[in-house]
Amino acid sequence: MALAKVVELLAEGESIEAAVQGAVNEAGETIRDIKHVYVNEIQAEVEDGRVTTFRVNCKVTFLVDSQRVG
């Protein structure tokens, strides 16, 4: 039986894609087997009438190791 876990992350980047990829990259430093990312919210920071940074609130889904140490 496969078991998955979801963690919620906030990330930012110069584009929406860069922000999402940044979340996956950072999560991948400590989480294995990332399978999906669900983008829940998108925000944009504006300076002088121009969008400068995108922020995403996303949920990262990964598989939990099913092998248990007895």
Buried (B, 14 or more C-beta within 10 A) or exposed (E): EEEEEEEEBEBBBEEBEBBBBBBBEEBEEEBEEBEEBEBEEEEEEEEEEEEEBBBBBBBBBBBEEEEEEE
